[in-house]
């Protein structure tokens, strides 16, 4: 099984998802905010001979367009388009298969996704594939019927371009770019666990419409919290798969499942979740910290260069140290090192389908 290197969409995306599930591994889905993080993801994927998912939150795409752009909505849309074009241009030259995806979009962000689908429609007419491989609607705060009806509307539209939709059932704790729920010690956390019956309902409604995946909550959260605050229960994923199989005689692991809030998770829980049909695990907090750690270490090692252009005592010029390419590269290298670990945890090293 082999796919052309570059951005995968449509049947190629489905083939990649199936390969993950059949091979017992998952892809890292890495949130990016600019070319530095995007390029680091592609570098890490190429280094590890692993395919990867490059994804953007609404805040990430706004930053990609530039924090100075006054029209915030336009920045979110155009930043996403620009980021996708960047990956389409370069991914094949890194020799990896890259999935392009947008992350959490709640009710107020549905117009953002609709606008991106507009751009994919135009791109599809010209290139025969969509601009993005998939988008996510996170309507987990809504009534289950409202959530699924809007997901059905979006999937019907996207399926015409062979795009995939990711939905969320149950609530992922923590917060990411304004979407999510705070975690409070001792608070009731029942809303962090998806009910298998809701997953079955989604399967029944969406399966006839197109390809989709489910971010089913099993106690996972955004961010990293002190031990004891997060109780992952991957068996919820197993129970959801079993209910769909029992109802429709689909065979093992019919659902395409997504693990949100992967940062800081126990490696044993990651492996267990993958065994229940998880093909994608999101990572953001850990890579953010890794980038910051790399830059911070560089700045501390060359602290004078970030205060003086020329050493006030001996006249030494510091240009080669404060050159942004030096300290940004330090951040990228630390980012890559953290992804090395993630690819190992997910079992994707050496598994790229790119030819």
NORHU-V399922 format. One record per helix or strand of 2 or more residues. SS is the DSSP state (2 for helix, 1 for strand). FROM is the first residue (numbers start at 1). TO is the last residue. If there is no record, write none. Layout:
BEGIN
ss={SS;SS}
from={FROM;FROM}
to={TO;TO}
END
This chain:
BEGIN
ss={1;2;1;2;1;2;2;1;2;1;2;1;1;1;2;2;1;2;1;2;1;2;2;2;2}
from={6;10;27;35;52;58;72;97;107;134;144;164;173;179;190;196;212;235;257;267;278;285;303;319;324}
to={7;23;31;48;56;65;94;102;127;137;159;169;176;181;192;206;216;248;259;275;283;301;306;322;346}
END
